[in-house]
Amino acid sequence: MFSVCTPVGTRVPVAAGAVAQQAGCLDRSSLRVVVVGQGYVGLPLAVRAAQTGHRVVGFDTDARRAEALACGSSPIEDVAAAELGPLLRDSTYRPTASPDDPAGFDAAVIERPECRGPFLTTFPTSEVPR
């Protein structure tokens, strides 16, 4: 299991592919991905991962944001509400503010302001409480 901290501006397919490759997944569509932070970087990443066949939990500590996303409303200009609808209906993307919902992930992407930098960083999550 791996977590990823992506720098601002990292292209989503590169980050998602790196997670799958680092996790040693042959069938990338079988990944259960958690994207922590559903802001201007995390939400587009979560949506793109879901669009490519991953099952994605989009976690954010802002309950109002998670609720708005669950209703199909995107607070981010780069993600249209029309993109969220199909992903919500088929449950490939599930936004949440509940800390219990991300349990059991295959890969996690943690997006926060401190993740700025020139490199994509991965680290084993064997010591992360599940």
N, CA, C and O atoms as CSV, one atom per row, in Angstrom:
chain,resi,resn,atom,element,x,y,z
A,1,MET,N,N,0.833,-1.174,0.000
A,1,MET,CA,C,0.000,0.000,0.000
A,1,MET,C,C,0.880,1.241,0.000
A,1,MET,O,O,1.904,1.298,0.681
A,2,PHE,N,N,0.461,2.225,-0.775
A,2,PHE,CA,C,1.244,3.445,-0.897
A,2,PHE,C,C,0.360,4.661,-0.791
A,2,PHE,O,O,-0.815,4.623,-1.157
A,3,SER,N,N,0.918,5.725,-0.295
A,3,SER,CA,C,0.280,7.033,-0.314
A,3,SER,C,C,1.099,7.919,-1.227
A,3,SER,O,O,2.291,7.690,-1.430
A,4,VAL,N,N,0.463,8.913,-1.764
A,4,VAL,CA,C,1.139,9.815,-2.685
A,4,VAL,C,C,0.858,11.249,-2.277
A,4,VAL,O,O,-0.268,11.595,-1.920
A,5,CYS,N,N,1.869,12.061,-2.332
A,5,CYS,CA,C,1.735,13.495,-2.133
A,5,CYS,C,C,2.099,14.133,-3.461
A,5,CYS,O,O,3.264,14.117,-3.858
A,6,THR,N,N,1.123,14.691,-4.148
A,6,THR,CA,C,1.394,15.245,-5.470
A,6,THR,C,C,1.629,16.738,-5.380
A,6,THR,O,O,0.879,17.432,-4.693
A,7,PRO,N,N,2.645,17.255,-6.050
A,7,PRO,CA,C,2.854,18.696,-6.076
A,7,PRO,C,C,1.788,19.363,-6.924
A,7,PRO,O,O,1.227,18.743,-7.827
A,8,VAL,N,N,1.512,20.606,-6.641
A,8,VAL,CA,C,0.533,21.359,-7.418
A,8,VAL,C,C,0.970,21.341,-8.873
A,8,VAL,O,O,2.140,21.568,-9.184
A,9,GLY,N,N,0.034,21.072,-9.748
A,9,GLY,CA,C,0.321,21.066,-11.171
A,9,GLY,C,C,0.692,19.699,-11.717
A,9,GLY,O,O,0.906,19.569,-12.922
A,10,THR,N,N,0.777,18.665,-10.869
A,10,THR,CA,C,1.066,17.328,-11.368
A,10,THR,C,C,-0.106,16.859,-12.214
A,10,THR,O,O,-1.259,17.006,-11.811
A,11,ARG,N,N,0.172,16.306,-13.362
A,11,ARG,CA,C,-0.897,15.840,-14.235
A,11,ARG,C,C,-1.485,14.568,-13.643
A,11,ARG,O,O,-0.754,13.665,-13.236
A,12,VAL,N,N,-2.794,14.505,-13.600
A,12,VAL,CA,C,-3.502,13.411,-12.957
A,12,VAL,C,C,-3.137,12.030,-13.494
A,12,VAL,O,O,-2.870,11.147,-12.678
A,13,PRO,N,N,-3.105,11.773,-14.815
A,13,PRO,CA,C,-2.765,10.426,-15.276
A,13,PRO,C,C,-1.387,9.973,-14.800
A,13,PRO,O,O,-1.187,8.787,-14.536
A,14,VAL,N,N,-0.444,10.888,-14.686
A,14,VAL,CA,C,0.884,10.527,-14.198
A,14,VAL,C,C,0.795,10.077,-12.749
A,14,VAL,O,O,1.357,9.047,-12.378
A,15,ALA,N,N,0.084,10.853,-11.926
A,15,ALA,CA,C,-0.033,10.510,-10.507
A,15,ALA,C,C,-0.774,9.196,-10.322
A,15,ALA,O,O,-0.327,8.346,-9.553
A,16,ALA,N,N,-1.897,9.010,-11.011
A,16,ALA,CA,C,-2.667,7.781,-10.865
A,16,ALA,C,C,-1.869,6.574,-11.353
A,16,ALA,O,O,-1.897,5.513,-10.730
A,17,GLY,N,N,-1.158,6.740,-12.467
A,17,GLY,CA,C,-0.333,5.656,-12.992
A,17,GLY,C,C,0.799,5.308,-12.052
A,17,GLY,O,O,1.133,4.135,-11.887
A,18,ALA,N,N,1.400,6.323,-11.428
A,18,ALA,CA,C,2.494,6.080,-10.489
A,18,ALA,C,C,2.004,5.314,-9.279
A,18,ALA,O,O,2.702,4.433,-8.778
A,19,VAL,N,N,0.808,5.640,-8.802
A,19,VAL,CA,C,0.245,4.920,-7.651
A,19,VAL,C,C,0.056,3.459,-8.006
A,19,VAL,O,O,0.461,2.577,-7.248
A,20,ALA,N,N,-0.554,3.194,-9.151
A,20,ALA,CA,C,-0.801,1.810,-9.558
A,20,ALA,C,C,0.509,1.053,-9.746
A,20,ALA,O,O,0.631,-0.102,-9.338
A,21,GLN,N,N,1.484,1.711,-10.364
A,21,GLN,CA,C,2.768,1.058,-10.603
A,21,GLN,C,C,3.483,0.769,-9.286
A,21,GLN,O,O,4.003,-0.332,-9.101
A,22,GLN,N,N,3.520,1.732,-8.372
A,22,GLN,CA,C,4.186,1.543,-7.090
A,22,GLN,C,C,3.488,0.481,-6.259
A,22,GLN,O,O,4.145,-0.265,-5.533
A,23,ALA,N,N,2.174,0.400,-6.352
A,23,ALA,CA,C,1.425,-0.591,-5.582
A,23,ALA,C,C,1.534,-1.979,-6.200
A,23,ALA,O,O,1.099,-2.961,-5.598
A,24,GLY,N,N,2.115,-2.069,-7.399
A,24,GLY,CA,C,2.296,-3.363,-8.057
A,24,GLY,C,C,0.994,-3.953,-8.565
A,24,GLY,O,O,0.845,-5.173,-8.630
A,25,CYS,N,N,0.070,-3.108,-8.917
A,25,CYS,CA,C,-1.245,-3.575,-9.364
A,25,CYS,C,C,-1.226,-3.888,-10.848
A,25,CYS,O,O,-0.888,-3.033,-11.666
A,26,LEU,N,N,-1.584,-5.100,-11.188
A,26,LEU,CA,C,-1.663,-5.478,-12.591
A,26,LEU,C,C,-2.976,-5.012,-13.187
A,26,LEU,O,O,-3.009,-4.539,-14.323
A,27,ASP,N,N,-4.057,-5.142,-12.434
A,27,ASP,CA,C,-5.366,-4.708,-12.890
A,27,ASP,C,C,-5.670,-3.374,-12.215
A,27,ASP,O,O,-6.227,-3.340,-11.118
A,28,ARG,N,N,-5.306,-2.283,-12.872
A,28,ARG,CA,C,-5.448,-0.967,-12.268
A,28,ARG,C,C,-6.900,-0.607,-11.988
A,28,ARG,O,O,-7.162,0.255,-11.149
A,29,SER,N,N,-7.840,-1.235,-12.658
A,29,SER,CA,C,-9.241,-0.897,-12.429
A,29,SER,C,C,-9.743,-1.443,-11.098
A,29,SER,O,O,-10.835,-1.086,-10.655
A,30,SER,N,N,-8.967,-2.293,-10.464
A,30,SER,CA,C,-9.410,-2.872,-9.204
A,30,SER,C,C,-8.980,-2.056,-7.988
A,30,SER,O,O,-9.263,-2.450,-6.857
A,31,LEU,N,N,-8.304,-0.931,-8.196
A,31,LEU,CA,C,-7.837,-0.133,-7.071
A,31,LEU,C,C,-8.974,0.581,-6.354
A,31,LEU,O,O,-9.876,1.130,-6.987
A,32,ARG,N,N,-8.922,0.565,-5.034
A,32,ARG,CA,C,-9.788,1.410,-4.217
A,32,ARG,C,C,-8.903,2.556,-3.763
A,32,ARG,O,O,-8.018,2.376,-2.927
A,33,VAL,N,N,-9.149,3.743,-4.322
A,33,VAL,CA,C,-8.305,4.902,-4.106
A,33,VAL,C,C,-8.997,5.887,-3.169
A,33,VAL,O,O,-10.193,6.150,-3.292
A,34,VAL,N,N,-8.227,6.421,-2.239
A,34,VAL,CA,C,-8.715,7.493,-1.375
A,34,VAL,C,C,-7.938,8.746,-1.737
A,34,VAL,O,O,-6.707,8.742,-1.755
A,35,VAL,N,N,-8.659,9.814,-2.023
A,35,VAL,CA,C,-8.027,11.106,-2.266
A,35,VAL,C,C,-8.423,12.010,-1.105
A,35,VAL,O,O,-9.589,12.373,-0.954
A,36,VAL,N,N,-7.442,12.365,-0.292
A,36,VAL,CA,C,-7.677,13.215,0.870
A,36,VAL,C,C,-7.494,14.659,0.439
A,36,VAL,O,O,-6.423,15.057,-0.018
A,37,GLY,N,N,-8.556,15.433,0.593
A,37,GLY,CA,C,-8.567,16.824,0.160
A,37,GLY,C,C,-9.305,16.931,-1.158
A,37,GLY,O,O,-8.832,16.429,-2.177
A,38,GLN,N,N,-10.460,17.578,-1.151
A,38,GLN,CA,C,-11.269,17.700,-2.350
A,38,GLN,C,C,-11.325,19.147,-2.828
A,38,GLN,O,O,-12.382,19.664,-3.187
A,39,GLY,N,N,-10.150,19.785,-2.820
A,39,GLY,CA,C,-10.022,21.160,-3.284
A,39,GLY,C,C,-9.623,21.215,-4.739
A,39,GLY,O,O,-9.927,20.306,-5.512
A,40,TYR,N,N,-8.943,22.279,-5.113
A,40,TYR,CA,C,-8.643,22.523,-6.522
A,40,TYR,C,C,-7.639,21.541,-7.115
A,40,TYR,O,O,-7.517,21.464,-8.337
A,41,VAL,N,N,-6.922,20.792,-6.291
A,41,VAL,CA,C,-6.022,19.759,-6.798
A,41,VAL,C,C,-6.623,18.375,-6.567
A,41,VAL,O,O,-6.646,17.554,-7.485
A,42,GLY,N,N,-7.100,18.109,-5.376
A,42,GLY,CA,C,-7.613,16.778,-5.024
A,42,GLY,C,C,-8.870,16.368,-5.772
A,42,GLY,O,O,-8.990,15.215,-6.187
A,43,LEU,N,N,-9.814,17.292,-5.953
A,43,LEU,CA,C,-11.059,16.938,-6.636
A,43,LEU,C,C,-10.835,16.531,-8.088
A,43,LEU,O,O,-11.340,15.485,-8.495
A,44,PRO,N,N,-10.097,17.310,-8.898
A,44,PRO,CA,C,-9.846,16.858,-10.270
A,44,PRO,C,C,-9.113,15.511,-10.315
A,44,PRO,O,O,-9.375,14.691,-11.195
A,45,LEU,N,N,-8.207,15.288,-9.380
A,45,LEU,CA,C,-7.495,14.015,-9.321
A,45,LEU,C,C,-8.466,12.873,-9.016
A,45,LEU,O,O,-8.422,11.825,-9.661
A,46,ALA,N,N,-9.343,13.082,-8.030
A,46,ALA,CA,C,-10.326,12.061,-7.663
A,46,ALA,C,C,-11.262,11.754,-8.833
A,46,ALA,O,O,-11.544,10.591,-9.122
A,47,VAL,N,N,-11.732,12.789,-9.494
A,47,VAL,CA,C,-12.651,12.612,-10.627
A,47,VAL,C,C,-11.966,11.864,-11.760
A,47,VAL,O,O,-12.552,10.951,-12.339
A,48,ARG,N,N,-10.744,12.235,-12.080
A,48,ARG,CA,C,-10.033,11.565,-13.182
A,48,ARG,C,C,-9.767,10.098,-12.842
A,48,ARG,O,O,-9.897,9.226,-13.701
A,49,ALA,N,N,-9.397,9.831,-11.600
A,49,ALA,CA,C,-9.170,8.441,-11.193
A,49,ALA,C,C,-10.457,7.632,-11.317
A,49,ALA,O,O,-10.423,6.485,-11.764
A,50,ALA,N,N,-11.590,8.213,-10.927
A,50,ALA,CA,C,-12.878,7.519,-11.051
A,50,ALA,C,C,-13.250,7.323,-12.520
A,50,ALA,O,O,-13.778,6.274,-12.891
A,51,GLN,N,N,-12.981,8.320,-13.354
A,51,GLN,CA,C,-13.293,8.213,-14.778
A,51,GLN,C,C,-12.470,7.124,-15.471
A,51,GLN,O,O,-12.888,6.590,-16.498
A,52,THR,N,N,-11.319,6.801,-14.919
A,52,THR,CA,C,-10.477,5.768,-15.520
A,52,THR,C,C,-10.738,4.396,-14.930
A,52,THR,O,O,-10.014,3.446,-15.227
A,53,GLY,N,N,-11.768,4.277,-14.094
A,53,GLY,CA,C,-12.194,2.973,-13.620
A,53,GLY,C,C,-11.875,2.620,-12.188
A,53,GLY,O,O,-12.232,1.533,-11.734
A,54,HIS,N,N,-11.215,3.503,-11.458
A,54,HIS,CA,C,-10.938,3.219,-10.056
A,54,HIS,C,C,-12.158,3.538,-9.211
A,54,HIS,O,O,-12.981,4.376,-9.580
A,55,ARG,N,N,-12.269,2.867,-8.079
A,55,ARG,CA,C,-13.309,3.191,-7.096
A,55,ARG,C,C,-12.689,4.191,-6.140
A,55,ARG,O,O,-11.722,3.874,-5.448
A,56,VAL,N,N,-13.243,5.407,-6.096
A,56,VAL,CA,C,-12.605,6.512,-5.392
A,56,VAL,C,C,-13.471,7.035,-4.255
A,56,VAL,O,O,-14.664,7.291,-4.420
A,57,VAL,N,N,-12.838,7.186,-3.100
A,57,VAL,CA,C,-13.450,7.887,-1.975
A,57,VAL,C,C,-12.742,9.232,-1.892
A,57,VAL,O,O,-11.525,9.290,-1.716
A,58,GLY,N,N,-13.496,10.296,-2.017
A,58,GLY,CA,C,-12.943,11.644,-1.907
A,58,GLY,C,C,-13.209,12.165,-0.513
A,58,GLY,O,O,-14.342,12.517,-0.185
A,59,PHE,N,N,-12.172,12.218,0.314
A,59,PHE,CA,C,-12.332,12.642,1.704
A,59,PHE,C,C,-11.942,14.102,1.863
A,59,PHE,O,O,-10.925,14.548,1.332
A,60,ASP,N,N,-12.767,14.841,2.601
A,60,ASP,CA,C,-12.451,16.221,2.937
A,60,ASP,C,C,-12.969,16.492,4.345
A,60,ASP,O,O,-14.035,16.002,4.717
A,61,THR,N,N,-12.234,17.256,5.118
A,61,THR,CA,C,-12.671,17.570,6.480
A,61,THR,C,C,-13.805,18.574,6.506
A,61,THR,O,O,-14.454,18.744,7.537
A,62,ASP,N,N,-14.054,19.241,5.392
A,62,ASP,CA,C,-15.154,20.205,5.290
A,62,ASP,C,C,-16.430,19.446,4.923
A,62,ASP,O,O,-16.635,19.072,3.769
A,63,ALA,N,N,-17.278,19.226,5.922
A,63,ALA,CA,C,-18.506,18.449,5.713
A,63,ALA,C,C,-19.431,19.106,4.685
A,63,ALA,O,O,-20.095,18.405,3.921
A,64,ARG,N,N,-19.482,20.434,4.657
A,64,ARG,CA,C,-20.337,21.112,3.672
A,64,ARG,C,C,-19.850,20.863,2.251
A,64,ARG,O,O,-20.650,20.690,1.332
A,65,ARG,N,N,-18.536,20.847,2.079
A,65,ARG,CA,C,-17.984,20.575,0.747
A,65,ARG,C,C,-18.323,19.154,0.327
A,65,ARG,O,O,-18.774,18.931,-0.797
A,66,ALA,N,N,-18.111,18.186,1.223
A,66,ALA,CA,C,-18.405,16.786,0.905
A,66,ALA,C,C,-19.888,16.598,0.584
A,66,ALA,O,O,-20.236,15.858,-0.336
A,67,GLU,N,N,-20.750,17.260,1.331
A,67,GLU,CA,C,-22.195,17.159,1.086
A,67,GLU,C,C,-22.569,17.767,-0.261
A,67,GLU,O,O,-23.368,17.193,-1.001
A,68,ALA,N,N,-21.999,18.919,-0.584
A,68,ALA,CA,C,-22.269,19.554,-1.878
A,68,ALA,C,C,-21.811,18.649,-3.018
A,68,ALA,O,O,-22.514,18.493,-4.016
A,69,LEU,N,N,-20.633,18.055,-2.864
A,69,LEU,CA,C,-20.137,17.137,-3.894
A,69,LEU,C,C,-21.052,15.922,-4.032
A,69,LEU,O,O,-21.331,15.478,-5.145
A,70,ALA,N,N,-21.515,15.391,-2.916
A,70,ALA,CA,C,-22.412,14.227,-2.941
A,70,ALA,C,C,-23.733,14.553,-3.635
A,70,ALA,O,O,-24.396,13.666,-4.173
A,71,CYS,N,N,-24.107,15.821,-3.618
A,71,CYS,CA,C,-25.326,16.273,-4.313
A,71,CYS,C,C,-25.052,16.644,-5.767
A,71,CYS,O,O,-25.963,17.050,-6.489
A,72,GLY,N,N,-23.797,16.506,-6.197
A,72,GLY,CA,C,-23.456,16.772,-7.585
A,72,GLY,C,C,-23.040,18.195,-7.879
A,72,GLY,O,O,-22.936,18.583,-9.043
A,73,SER,N,N,-22.798,18.981,-6.838
A,73,SER,CA,C,-22.389,20.365,-7.020
A,73,SER,C,C,-20.884,20.484,-6.828
A,73,SER,O,O,-20.354,20.116,-5.780
A,74,SER,N,N,-20.206,20.992,-7.832
A,74,SER,CA,C,-18.755,21.127,-7.767
A,74,SER,C,C,-18.356,22.553,-7.414
A,74,SER,O,O,-18.753,23.498,-8.096
A,75,PRO,N,N,-17.569,22.712,-6.346
A,75,PRO,CA,C,-17.089,24.046,-5.996
A,75,PRO,C,C,-15.834,24.437,-6.781
A,75,PRO,O,O,-15.315,25.543,-6.625
A,76,ILE,N,N,-15.362,23.537,-7.610
A,76,ILE,CA,C,-14.115,23.738,-8.344
A,76,ILE,C,C,-14.425,23.989,-9.816
A,76,ILE,O,O,-15.140,23.211,-10.448
A,77,GLU,N,N,-13.896,25.058,-10.349
A,77,GLU,CA,C,-14.152,25.450,-11.735
A,77,GLU,C,C,-13.734,24.367,-12.741
A,77,GLU,O,O,-14.378,24.198,-13.776
A,78,ASP,N,N,-12.666,23.643,-12.436
A,78,ASP,CA,C,-12.135,22.637,-13.369
A,78,ASP,C,C,-12.952,21.358,-13.436
A,78,ASP,O,O,-12.727,20.522,-14.311
A,79,VAL,N,N,-13.901,21.199,-12.518
A,79,VAL,CA,C,-14.732,19.987,-12.506
A,79,VAL,C,C,-16.192,20.407,-12.648
A,79,VAL,O,O,-16.761,21.031,-11.752
A,80,ALA,N,N,-16.780,20.059,-13.771
A,80,ALA,CA,C,-18.180,20.413,-14.026
A,80,ALA,C,C,-19.114,19.475,-13.271
A,80,ALA,O,O,-18.809,18.298,-13.077
A,81,ALA,N,N,-20.235,20.001,-12.856
A,81,ALA,CA,C,-21.240,19.182,-12.181
A,81,ALA,C,C,-21.659,18.014,-13.066
A,81,ALA,O,O,-21.974,16.934,-12.566
A,82,ALA,N,N,-21.662,18.231,-14.381
A,82,ALA,CA,C,-22.034,17.165,-15.322
A,82,ALA,C,C,-21.060,15.993,-15.259
A,82,ALA,O,O,-21.438,14.863,-15.570
A,83,GLU,N,N,-19.823,16.241,-14.864
A,83,GLU,CA,C,-18.843,15.154,-14.712
A,83,GLU,C,C,-19.112,14.333,-13.453
A,83,GLU,O,O,-18.873,13.126,-13.429
A,84,LEU,N,N,-19.608,14.992,-12.410
A,84,LEU,CA,C,-19.841,14.304,-11.144
A,84,LEU,C,C,-21.026,13.349,-11.200
A,84,LEU,O,O,-20.975,12.259,-10.631
A,85,GLY,N,N,-22.095,13.756,-11.888
A,85,GLY,CA,C,-23.328,12.968,-11.910
A,85,GLY,C,C,-23.141,11.493,-12.209
A,85,GLY,O,O,-23.540,10.656,-11.399
A,86,PRO,N,N,-22.546,11.141,-13.347
A,86,PRO,CA,C,-22.382,9.728,-13.673
A,86,PRO,C,C,-21.506,8.978,-12.661
A,86,PRO,O,O,-21.757,7.810,-12.368
A,87,LEU,N,N,-20.494,9.641,-12.135
A,87,LEU,CA,C,-19.600,8.999,-11.174
A,87,LEU,C,C,-20.305,8.747,-9.847
A,87,LEU,O,O,-20.060,7.736,-9.188
A,88,LEU,N,N,-21.177,9.666,-9.460
A,88,LEU,CA,C,-21.953,9.486,-8.231
A,88,LEU,C,C,-23.003,8.390,-8.411
A,88,LEU,O,O,-23.215,7.566,-7.522
A,89,ARG,N,N,-23.657,8.393,-9.579
A,89,ARG,CA,C,-24.703,7.388,-9.828
A,89,ARG,C,C,-24.161,5.967,-9.835
A,89,ARG,O,O,-24.799,5.059,-9.302
A,90,ASP,N,N,-22.980,5.763,-10.438
A,90,ASP,CA,C,-22.449,4.398,-10.486
A,90,ASP,C,C,-21.496,4.095,-9.322
A,90,ASP,O,O,-20.847,3.049,-9.295
A,91,SER,N,N,-21.425,5.023,-8.367
A,91,SER,CA,C,-20.642,4.847,-7.131
A,91,SER,C,C,-19.145,4.659,-7.358
A,91,SER,O,O,-18.468,4.074,-6.513
A,92,THR,N,N,-18.616,5.142,-8.480
A,92,THR,CA,C,-17.168,5.086,-8.659
A,92,THR,C,C,-16.493,6.233,-7.911
A,92,THR,O,O,-15.298,6.164,-7.623
A,93,TYR,N,N,-17.245,7.285,-7.596
A,93,TYR,CA,C,-16.736,8.392,-6.783
A,93,TYR,C,C,-17.703,8.620,-5.633
A,93,TYR,O,O,-18.907,8.781,-5.835
A,94,ARG,N,N,-17.153,8.629,-4.420
A,94,ARG,CA,C,-17.989,8.841,-3.229
A,94,ARG,C,C,-17.326,9.872,-2.327
A,94,ARG,O,O,-16.364,9.552,-1.629
A,95,PRO,N,N,-17.829,11.113,-2.331
A,95,PRO,CA,C,-17.274,12.135,-1.445
A,95,PRO,C,C,-17.771,11.927,-0.020
A,95,PRO,O,O,-18.903,11.491,0.188
A,96,THR,N,N,-16.926,12.237,0.962
A,96,THR,CA,C,-17.296,12.044,2.358
A,96,THR,C,C,-16.472,12.927,3.272
A,96,THR,O,O,-15.373,13.355,2.920
A,97,ALA,N,N,-17.015,13.195,4.449
A,97,ALA,CA,C,-16.268,13.889,5.498
A,97,ALA,C,C,-16.107,12.967,6.700
A,97,ALA,O,O,-15.548,13.364,7.723
A,98,SER,N,N,-16.590,11.755,6.576
A,98,SER,CA,C,-16.483,10.784,7.666
A,98,SER,C,C,-15.107,10.121,7.643
A,98,SER,O,O,-14.726,9.530,6.633
A,99,PRO,N,N,-14.360,10.212,8.741
A,99,PRO,CA,C,-13.017,9.611,8.751
A,99,PRO,C,C,-13.017,8.086,8.665
A,99,PRO,O,O,-11.965,7.490,8.433
A,100,ASP,N,N,-14.158,7.450,8.843
A,100,ASP,CA,C,-14.238,5.989,8.752
A,100,ASP,C,C,-14.376,5.500,7.311
A,100,ASP,O,O,-14.010,4.362,7.018
A,101,ASP,N,N,-14.887,6.318,6.417
A,101,ASP,CA,C,-15.164,5.885,5.048
A,101,ASP,C,C,-13.931,5.519,4.216
A,101,ASP,O,O,-14.025,4.624,3.376
A,102,PRO,N,N,-12.795,6.163,4.409
A,102,PRO,CA,C,-11.622,5.796,3.590
A,102,PRO,C,C,-10.964,4.457,3.950
A,102,PRO,O,O,-10.041,4.036,3.252
A,103,ALA,N,N,-11.399,3.789,4.990
A,103,ALA,CA,C,-10.757,2.532,5.417
A,103,ALA,C,C,-10.745,1.499,4.294
A,103,ALA,O,O,-11.672,1.429,3.487
A,104,GLY,N,N,-9.691,0.708,4.255
A,104,GLY,CA,C,-9.591,-0.383,3.295
A,104,GLY,C,C,-9.107,0.023,1.923
A,104,GLY,O,O,-9.419,-0.653,0.943
A,105,PHE,N,N,-8.354,1.108,1.818
A,105,PHE,CA,C,-7.891,1.571,0.516
A,105,PHE,C,C,-6.704,0.759,0.009
A,105,PHE,O,O,-5.957,0.159,0.782
A,106,ASP,N,N,-6.555,0.759,-1.307
A,106,ASP,CA,C,-5.373,0.184,-1.951
A,106,ASP,C,C,-4.304,1.247,-2.153
A,106,ASP,O,O,-3.108,0.964,-2.078
A,107,ALA,N,N,-4.749,2.475,-2.412
A,107,ALA,CA,C,-3.821,3.583,-2.618
A,107,ALA,C,C,-4.468,4.855,-2.096
A,107,ALA,O,O,-5.681,5.039,-2.204
A,108,ALA,N,N,-3.651,5.728,-1.532
A,108,ALA,CA,C,-4.149,7.008,-1.022
A,108,ALA,C,C,-3.330,8.139,-1.611
A,108,ALA,O,O,-2.112,8.041,-1.760
A,109,VAL,N,N,-4.025,9.209,-1.940
A,109,VAL,CA,C,-3.380,10.429,-2.398
A,109,VAL,C,C,-3.745,11.487,-1.369
A,109,VAL,O,O,-4.922,11.762,-1.135
A,110,ILE,N,N,-2.733,12.073,-0.763
A,110,ILE,CA,C,-2.970,13.080,0.271
A,110,ILE,C,C,-2.571,14.428,-0.308
A,110,ILE,O,O,-1.406,14.668,-0.625
A,111,GLU,N,N,-3.554,15.293,-0.436
A,111,GLU,CA,C,-3.315,16.597,-1.041
A,111,GLU,C,C,-3.525,17.660,0.019
A,111,GLU,O,O,-4.622,17.806,0.559
A,112,ARG,N,N,-2.478,18.394,0.310
A,112,ARG,CA,C,-2.566,19.471,1.284
A,112,ARG,C,C,-1.535,20.532,0.895
A,112,ARG,O,O,-0.634,20.249,0.105
A,113,PRO,N,N,-1.652,21.741,1.435
A,113,PRO,CA,C,-0.742,22.819,1.026
A,113,PRO,C,C,0.737,22.477,1.220
A,113,PRO,O,O,1.572,22.963,0.457
A,114,GLU,N,N,1.081,21.673,2.196
A,114,GLU,CA,C,2.478,21.329,2.446
A,114,GLU,C,C,3.058,20.410,1.375
A,114,GLU,O,O,4.262,20.156,1.385
A,115,CYS,N,N,2.252,19.909,0.464
A,115,CYS,CA,C,2.709,18.966,-0.562
A,115,CYS,C,C,3.329,19.662,-1.758
A,115,CYS,O,O,3.501,19.032,-2.802
A,116,ARG,N,N,3.659,20.893,-1.653
A,116,ARG,CA,C,4.251,21.591,-2.779
A,116,ARG,C,C,5.711,21.180,-2.946
A,116,ARG,O,O,6.441,21.070,-1.961
A,117,GLY,N,N,6.126,20.960,-4.154
A,117,GLY,CA,C,7.503,20.574,-4.406
A,117,GLY,C,C,7.642,19.997,-5.791
A,117,GLY,O,O,6.640,19.761,-6.465
A,118,PRO,N,N,8.853,19.766,-6.229
A,118,PRO,CA,C,9.077,19.329,-7.605
A,118,PRO,C,C,8.909,17.834,-7.837
A,118,PRO,O,O,8.955,17.402,-8.989
A,119,PHE,N,N,8.720,17.032,-6.812
A,119,PHE,CA,C,8.720,15.591,-6.998
A,119,PHE,C,C,7.432,14.943,-6.524
A,119,PHE,O,O,6.787,15.413,-5.587
A,120,LEU,N,N,7.078,13.872,-7.180
A,120,LEU,CA,C,5.993,13.014,-6.735
A,120,LEU,C,C,6.589,12.100,-5.671
A,120,LEU,O,O,7.573,11.409,-5.931
A,121,THR,N,N,6.010,12.090,-4.491
A,121,THR,CA,C,6.573,11.336,-3.379
A,121,THR,C,C,5.639,10.201,-3.004
A,121,THR,O,O,4.441,10.419,-2.823
A,122,THR,N,N,6.165,9.005,-2.887
A,122,THR,CA,C,5.373,7.878,-2.403
A,122,THR,C,C,6.043,7.330,-1.160
A,122,THR,O,O,7.260,7.417,-0.995
A,123,PHE,N,N,5.228,6.765,-0.292
A,123,PHE,CA,C,5.774,6.120,0.894
A,123,PHE,C,C,4.848,4.985,1.301
A,123,PHE,O,O,3.634,5.084,1.120
A,124,PRO,N,N,5.408,3.896,1.852
A,124,PRO,CA,C,4.586,2.770,2.287
A,124,PRO,C,C,3.659,3.200,3.414
A,124,PRO,O,O,4.038,4.000,4.270
A,125,THR,N,N,2.451,2.671,3.412
A,125,THR,CA,C,1.497,3.032,4.454
A,125,THR,C,C,1.322,1.925,5.480
A,125,THR,O,O,0.309,1.883,6.178
A,126,SER,N,N,2.279,1.046,5.578
A,126,SER,CA,C,2.150,-0.059,6.521
A,126,SER,C,C,2.028,0.401,7.958
A,126,SER,O,O,1.513,-0.329,8.805
A,127,GLU,N,N,2.500,1.611,8.241
A,127,GLU,CA,C,2.404,2.119,9.608
A,127,GLU,C,C,1.253,3.090,9.792
A,127,GLU,O,O,1.085,3.645,10.878
A,128,VAL,N,N,0.459,3.307,8.755
A,128,VAL,CA,C,-0.699,4.179,8.864
A,128,VAL,C,C,-1.844,3.370,9.448
A,128,VAL,O,O,-2.172,2.304,8.926
A,129,PRO,N,N,-2.465,3.859,10.532
A,129,PRO,CA,C,-3.593,3.121,11.127
A,129,PRO,C,C,-4.721,2.982,10.116
A,129,PRO,O,O,-5.048,3.933,9.405
A,130,ARG,N,N,-5.305,1.811,10.056
A,130,ARG,CA,C,-6.399,1.570,9.119
A,130,ARG,C,C,-7.639,1.327,9.883
A,130,ARG,O,O,-8.694,1.100,9.291
